[in-house]
Amino acid sequence: MISVAPSGDEDRPIRISAPGRDPLDVTRAELTALVHESRVHLMRTFPTPPIGGGITDSGG
């Protein structure tokens, strides 16, 4: 399980820990970018059908 906690470092205040890996200290901007890239990767890897109620092409 991945955990996120304060690191105690002024420059990189957030610590990400994962089993079998060294802890990674990051900034808030780096964490935001990491989360975004993870979501994009998951959406590309496991695409889902669109949710109903979207814009339709009425053809007229």
NUZAFI-508080 format. One record per atom (N, C-alpha, C, CB): atom name; x, y, z. Coordinates in Angstrom, 1 decimal, padded with zeros to 4 digits. Glycine has a CB too. Layout:
<pts>
<pt atom="CA" u="X" v="Y" w="Z"/>
...
</pts>
This chain:
<pts>
<pt atom="N" u="000.8" v="-001.2" w="000.0"/>
<pt atom="CA" u="000.0" v="000.0" w="000.0"/>
<pt atom="C" u="000.9" v="001.2" w="000.0"/>
<pt atom="CB" u="-001.0" v="000.0" w="001.2"/>
<pt atom="N" u="000.5" v="002.2" w="-000.8"/>
<pt atom="CA" u="001.3" v="003.5" w="-000.9"/>
<pt atom="C" u="000.7" v="004.4" w="000.2"/>
<pt atom="CB" u="001.2" v="004.1" w="-002.3"/>
<pt atom="N" u="001.7" v="005.1" w="000.9"/>
<pt atom="CA" u="001.2" v="006.1" w="001.9"/>
<pt atom="C" u="001.9" v="007.4" w="001.6"/>
<pt atom="CB" u="001.6" v="005.6" w="003.3"/>
<pt atom="N" u="001.2" v="008.5" w="002.0"/>
<pt atom="CA" u="001.7" v="009.8" w="001.9"/>
<pt atom="C" u="001.6" v="010.5" w="003.2"/>
<pt atom="CB" u="000.8" v="010.7" w="000.8"/>
<pt atom="N" u="002.7" v="011.1" w="003.6"/>
<pt atom="CA" u="002.8" v="011.7" w="004.9"/>
<pt atom="C" u="003.8" v="012.9" w="004.9"/>
<pt atom="CB" u="003.3" v="010.7" w="006.0"/>
<pt atom="N" u="003.8" v="013.7" w="005.9"/>
<pt atom="CA" u="004.8" v="014.8" w="006.0"/>
<pt atom="C" u="006.2" v="014.2" w="006.0"/>
<pt atom="CB" u="004.5" v="015.8" w="007.2"/>
<pt atom="N" u="007.2" v="014.9" w="005.3"/>
<pt atom="CA" u="008.5" v="014.4" w="005.3"/>
<pt atom="C" u="009.4" v="015.1" w="006.4"/>
<pt atom="CB" u="009.1" v="014.6" w="004.0"/>
<pt atom="N" u="009.1" v="016.3" w="006.8"/>
<pt atom="CA" u="009.9" v="017.0" w="007.7"/>
<pt atom="C" u="011.0" v="017.9" w="007.0"/>
<pt atom="CB" u="010.6" v="016.1" w="008.7"/>
<pt atom="N" u="011.0" v="017.8" w="005.7"/>
<pt atom="CA" u="012.0" v="018.5" w="004.8"/>
<pt atom="C" u="011.3" v="019.8" w="004.4"/>
<pt atom="CB" u="012.4" v="017.7" w="003.6"/>
<pt atom="N" u="011.9" v="020.9" w="004.5"/>
<pt atom="CA" u="011.3" v="022.2" w="004.1"/>
<pt atom="C" u="011.1" v="022.3" w="002.6"/>
<pt atom="CB" u="012.2" v="023.3" w="004.6"/>
<pt atom="N" u="012.1" v="021.8" w="001.9"/>
<pt atom="CA" u="012.0" v="021.9" w="000.4"/>
<pt atom="C" u="011.1" v="020.9" w="-000.3"/>
<pt atom="CB" u="013.4" v="021.8" w="-000.2"/>
<pt atom="N" u="011.1" v="019.7" w="000.3"/>
<pt atom="CA" u="010.2" v="018.7" w="-000.2"/>
<pt atom="C" u="009.4" v="018.1" w="000.9"/>
<pt atom="CB" u="011.1" v="017.5" w="-001.0"/>
<pt atom="N" u="008.3" v="018.8" w="001.2"/>
<pt atom="CA" u="007.6" v="018.5" w="002.5"/>
<pt atom="C" u="006.7" v="017.2" w="002.5"/>
<pt atom="CB" u="006.7" v="019.6" w="002.8"/>
<pt atom="N" u="006.6" v="016.5" w="001.4"/>
<pt atom="CA" u="005.7" v="015.4" w="001.3"/>
<pt atom="C" u="006.5" v="014.1" w="001.0"/>
<pt atom="CB" u="004.6" v="015.6" w="000.2"/>
<pt atom="N" u="006.2" v="013.1" w="001.8"/>
<pt atom="CA" u="006.9" v="011.8" w="001.7"/>
<pt atom="C" u="006.0" v="010.7" w="001.2"/>
<pt atom="CB" u="007.6" v="011.3" w="003.0"/>
<pt atom="N" u="006.3" v="010.1" w="000.1"/>
<pt atom="CA" u="005.6" v="009.0" w="-000.5"/>
<pt atom="C" u="006.3" v="007.7" w="-000.2"/>
<pt atom="CB" u="005.3" v="009.2" w="-002.1"/>
<pt atom="N" u="005.7" v="006.7" w="000.4"/>
<pt atom="CA" u="006.3" v="005.5" w="000.7"/>
<pt atom="C" u="005.5" v="004.3" w="000.1"/>
<pt atom="CB" u="006.4" v="005.3" w="002.3"/>
<pt atom="N" u="006.3" v="003.4" w="-000.4"/>
<pt atom="CA" u="005.6" v="002.2" w="-001.0"/>
<pt atom="C" u="006.5" v="001.0" w="-000.6"/>
<pt atom="CB" u="005.6" v="002.3" w="-002.6"/>
<pt atom="N" u="005.8" v="-000.2" w="-000.4"/>
<pt atom="CA" u="006.6" v="-001.4" w="000.0"/>
<pt atom="C" u="007.7" v="-001.7" w="-001.0"/>
<pt atom="CB" u="005.6" v="-002.5" w="000.2"/>
<pt atom="N" u="008.8" v="-002.0" w="-000.5"/>
<pt atom="CA" u="009.9" v="-002.5" w="-001.4"/>
<pt atom="C" u="010.7" v="-001.3" w="-002.1"/>
<pt atom="CB" u="009.4" v="-003.4" w="-002.4"/>
<pt atom="N" u="010.3" v="-000.1" w="-001.8"/>
<pt atom="CA" u="010.9" v="001.1" w="-002.4"/>
<pt atom="C" u="011.4" v="002.0" w="-001.3"/>
<pt atom="CB" u="010.0" v="001.8" w="-003.4"/>
<pt atom="N" u="012.5" v="002.8" w="-001.7"/>
<pt atom="CA" u="012.9" v="003.9" w="-000.8"/>
<pt atom="C" u="011.9" v="005.0" w="-000.8"/>
<pt atom="CB" u="014.3" v="004.4" w="-001.2"/>
<pt atom="N" u="011.7" v="005.6" w="000.4"/>
<pt atom="CA" u="010.7" v="006.7" w="000.4"/>
<pt atom="C" u="011.1" v="007.9" w="-000.5"/>
<pt atom="CB" u="010.6" v="007.3" w="001.9"/>
<pt atom="N" u="010.1" v="008.5" w="-001.1"/>
<pt atom="CA" u="010.4" v="009.6" w="-002.0"/>
<pt atom="C" u="009.8" v="010.9" w="-001.5"/>
<pt atom="CB" u="009.8" v="009.3" w="-003.4"/>
<pt atom="N" u="010.7" v="011.9" w="-001.3"/>
<pt atom="CA" u="010.2" v="013.2" w="-000.8"/>
<pt atom="C" u="010.0" v="014.1" w="-002.0"/>
<pt atom="CB" u="011.2" v="013.9" w="000.2"/>
<pt atom="N" u="008.8" v="014.8" w="-002.0"/>
<pt atom="CA" u="008.4" v="015.6" w="-003.2"/>
<pt atom="C" u="007.7" v="016.9" w="-002.7"/>
<pt atom="CB" u="007.4" v="014.8" w="-004.1"/>
<pt atom="N" u="007.6" v="017.8" w="-003.7"/>
<pt atom="CA" u="006.9" v="019.0" w="-003.4"/>
<pt atom="C" u="005.4" v="018.8" w="-003.8"/>
<pt atom="CB" u="007.4" v="020.2" w="-004.3"/>
<pt atom="N" u="004.6" v="019.7" w="-003.4"/>
<pt atom="CA" u="003.1" v="019.6" w="-003.7"/>
<pt atom="C" u="002.9" v="019.6" w="-005.2"/>
<pt atom="CB" u="002.3" v="020.8" w="-003.1"/>
<pt atom="N" u="003.7" v="020.4" w="-006.0"/>
<pt atom="CA" u="003.5" v="020.4" w="-007.4"/>
<pt atom="C" u="004.0" v="019.1" w="-008.0"/>
<pt atom="CB" u="004.4" v="021.6" w="-008.0"/>
<pt atom="N" u="005.0" v="018.5" w="-007.5"/>
<pt atom="CA" u="005.5" v="017.2" w="-008.0"/>
<pt atom="C" u="004.5" v="016.1" w="-007.7"/>
<pt atom="CB" u="006.9" v="016.8" w="-007.4"/>
<pt atom="N" u="003.9" v="016.1" w="-006.5"/>
<pt atom="CA" u="002.9" v="015.2" w="-006.2"/>
<pt atom="C" u="001.6" v="015.3" w="-007.1"/>
<pt atom="CB" u="002.4" v="015.3" w="-004.7"/>
<pt atom="N" u="001.2" v="016.5" w="-007.3"/>
<pt atom="CA" u="000.1" v="016.8" w="-008.2"/>
<pt atom="C" u="000.4" v="016.2" w="-009.6"/>
<pt atom="CB" u="-000.2" v="018.3" w="-008.3"/>
<pt atom="N" u="001.6" v="016.5" w="-010.1"/>
<pt atom="CA" u="002.0" v="015.9" w="-011.5"/>
<pt atom="C" u="002.0" v="014.4" w="-011.5"/>
<pt atom="CB" u="003.3" v="016.5" w="-011.9"/>
<pt atom="N" u="002.5" v="013.8" w="-010.4"/>
<pt atom="CA" u="002.5" v="012.4" w="-010.3"/>
<pt atom="C" u="001.1" v="011.8" w="-010.3"/>
<pt atom="CB" u="003.3" v="012.0" w="-009.0"/>
<pt atom="N" u="000.2" v="012.4" w="-009.5"/>
<pt atom="CA" u="-001.2" v="011.9" w="-009.5"/>
<pt atom="C" u="-001.8" v="012.0" w="-010.9"/>
<pt atom="CB" u="-002.0" v="012.7" w="-008.4"/>
<pt atom="N" u="-001.6" v="013.1" w="-011.5"/>
<pt atom="CA" u="-002.2" v="013.3" w="-012.9"/>
<pt atom="C" u="-001.6" v="012.3" w="-013.8"/>
<pt atom="CB" u="-001.8" v="014.8" w="-013.4"/>
<pt atom="N" u="-000.3" v="012.1" w="-013.9"/>
<pt atom="CA" u="000.3" v="011.1" w="-014.8"/>
<pt atom="C" u="-000.2" v="009.7" w="-014.5"/>
<pt atom="CB" u="001.8" v="011.2" w="-014.7"/>
<pt atom="N" u="-000.4" v="009.4" w="-013.2"/>
<pt atom="CA" u="-000.9" v="008.1" w="-012.8"/>
<pt atom="C" u="-002.3" v="007.9" w="-013.4"/>
<pt atom="CB" u="-000.9" v="007.9" w="-011.3"/>
<pt atom="N" u="-003.2" v="008.9" w="-013.2"/>
<pt atom="CA" u="-004.5" v="008.8" w="-013.8"/>
<pt atom="C" u="-004.6" v="008.6" w="-015.3"/>
<pt atom="CB" u="-005.4" v="010.0" w="-013.3"/>
<pt atom="N" u="-003.7" v="009.4" w="-016.0"/>
<pt atom="CA" u="-003.7" v="009.3" w="-017.4"/>
<pt atom="C" u="-003.2" v="007.9" w="-017.8"/>
<pt atom="CB" u="-002.7" v="010.4" w="-018.0"/>
<pt atom="N" u="-002.2" v="007.4" w="-017.2"/>
<pt atom="CA" u="-001.8" v="006.1" w="-017.5"/>
<pt atom="C" u="-002.9" v="005.0" w="-017.3"/>
<pt atom="CB" u="-000.5" v="005.7" w="-016.6"/>
<pt atom="N" u="-003.6" v="005.1" w="-016.2"/>
<pt atom="CA" u="-004.7" v="004.2" w="-015.9"/>
<pt atom="C" u="-005.8" v="004.3" w="-016.9"/>
<pt atom="CB" u="-005.3" v="004.4" w="-014.5"/>
<pt atom="N" u="-006.1" v="005.5" w="-017.3"/>
<pt atom="CA" u="-007.2" v="005.7" w="-018.3"/>
<pt atom="C" u="-006.8" v="005.1" w="-019.7"/>
<pt atom="CB" u="-007.5" v="007.2" w="-018.5"/>
<pt atom="N" u="-005.5" v="005.2" w="-020.0"/>
<pt atom="CA" u="-005.0" v="004.7" w="-021.3"/>
<pt atom="C" u="-004.9" v="003.1" w="-021.2"/>
<pt atom="CB" u="-003.7" v="005.2" w="-021.7"/>
<pt atom="N" u="-004.6" v="002.6" w="-020.0"/>
<pt atom="CA" u="-004.4" v="001.2" w="-019.8"/>
<pt atom="C" u="-005.7" v="000.5" w="-019.7"/>
<pt atom="CB" u="-003.5" v="000.9" w="-018.6"/>
<pt atom="N" u="-006.7" v="001.1" w="-019.0"/>
<pt atom="CA" u="-007.9" v="000.4" w="-018.7"/>
<pt atom="C" u="-009.1" v="001.4" w="-019.2"/>
<pt atom="CB" u="-008.1" v="000.1" w="-017.2"/>
<pt atom="N" u="-009.3" v="001.5" w="-020.5"/>
<pt atom="CA" u="-010.3" v="002.4" w="-021.0"/>
<pt atom="C" u="-011.7" v="001.9" w="-020.6"/>
<pt atom="CB" u="-010.2" v="002.6" w="-022.5"/>
<pt atom="N" u="-012.6" v="002.9" w="-020.3"/>
<pt atom="CA" u="-014.0" v="002.5" w="-020.0"/>
<pt atom="C" u="-014.9" v="003.1" w="-021.0"/>
<pt atom="CB" u="-014.3" v="003.0" w="-018.6"/>
<pt atom="N" u="-016.1" v="002.5" w="-021.2"/>
<pt atom="CA" u="-017.0" v="003.1" w="-022.2"/>
<pt atom="C" u="-017.5" v="004.5" w="-021.6"/>
<pt atom="CB" u="-018.2" v="002.2" w="-022.4"/>
<pt atom="N" u="-017.9" v="005.4" w="-022.5"/>
<pt atom="CA" u="-018.4" v="006.7" w="-022.0"/>
<pt atom="C" u="-019.7" v="006.5" w="-021.2"/>
<pt atom="CB" u="-018.7" v="007.6" w="-023.2"/>
<pt atom="N" u="-019.9" v="007.4" w="-020.3"/>
<pt atom="CA" u="-021.1" v="007.4" w="-019.5"/>
<pt atom="C" u="-022.2" v="008.0" w="-020.3"/>
<pt atom="CB" u="-020.9" v="008.2" w="-018.2"/>
<pt atom="N" u="-023.4" v="007.4" w="-020.2"/>
<pt atom="CA" u="-024.6" v="007.9" w="-021.0"/>
<pt atom="C" u="-024.9" v="009.3" w="-020.7"/>
<pt atom="CB" u="-025.7" v="007.0" w="-020.7"/>
<pt atom="N" u="-025.7" v="010.0" w="-021.6"/>
<pt atom="CA" u="-026.1" v="011.3" w="-021.4"/>
<pt atom="C" u="-025.2" v="012.4" w="-021.9"/>
<pt atom="CB" u="-026.3" v="011.6" w="-019.9"/>
<pt atom="N" u="-024.2" v="011.9" w="-022.7"/>
<pt atom="CA" u="-023.2" v="012.8" w="-023.3"/>
<pt atom="C" u="-023.9" v="013.5" w="-024.5"/>
<pt atom="CB" u="-022.0" v="012.1" w="-023.8"/>
<pt atom="N" u="-023.1" v="014.4" w="-025.2"/>
<pt atom="CA" u="-023.5" v="015.1" w="-026.3"/>
<pt atom="C" u="-023.7" v="014.1" w="-027.5"/>
<pt atom="CB" u="-022.5" v="016.2" w="-026.7"/>
<pt atom="N" u="-024.8" v="014.2" w="-028.2"/>
<pt atom="CA" u="-025.1" v="013.3" w="-029.3"/>
<pt atom="C" u="-025.1" v="014.1" w="-030.6"/>
<pt atom="CB" u="-026.4" v="012.5" w="-029.1"/>
<pt atom="N" u="-024.9" v="013.4" w="-031.7"/>
<pt atom="CA" u="-024.9" v="014.1" w="-033.0"/>
<pt atom="C" u="-026.3" v="013.8" w="-033.6"/>
<pt atom="CB" u="-023.8" v="013.6" w="-033.9"/>
<pt atom="N" u="-027.2" v="014.8" w="-033.6"/>
<pt atom="CA" u="-028.5" v="014.6" w="-034.0"/>
<pt atom="C" u="-028.6" v="014.6" w="-035.5"/>
<pt atom="CB" u="-029.4" v="015.8" w="-033.5"/>
<pt atom="N" u="-027.6" v="015.0" w="-036.2"/>
<pt atom="CA" u="-027.6" v="014.9" w="-037.7"/>
<pt atom="C" u="-028.4" v="015.9" w="-038.3"/>
<pt atom="CB" u="-028.0" v="013.5" w="-038.1"/>
<pt atom="N" u="-028.8" v="016.9" w="-037.6"/>
<pt atom="CA" u="-029.7" v="017.9" w="-038.2"/>
<pt atom="C" u="-029.4" v="019.2" w="-037.8"/>
<pt atom="CB" u="-031.1" v="017.6" w="-038.0"/>
</pts>
